């Protein structure tokens, strides 16, 4: 049996842009993607701390060291610029592997940069 567990988490980043007229996704600064061990195209869950919205989308690479976090397409209706969000990815593995797995958690500063 396999279970789905937390793989990576970007905790409390600020939405810097939203673009309703885009095909969809979340654009994330490449530095944050790499630090969180996430992958471009990976499915992620976005949790909006300000309004309680939760949505699933996929990652698009943003400019490295830009601090960019942009919700695009329909997801843009679920956020306001300045909202605080949490970005989570999950992985599937056996229960025995899951018991020994340590997720990657990153905590960027208020400007979406790593300290």
Helices and strands as residue ranges (DSSP letters): E 2-14, E 17-19, E 25-29, H 30-35, E 43-48, E 54-62, E 69-72, G 73-78, E 84-94, H 95-100, E 104-106
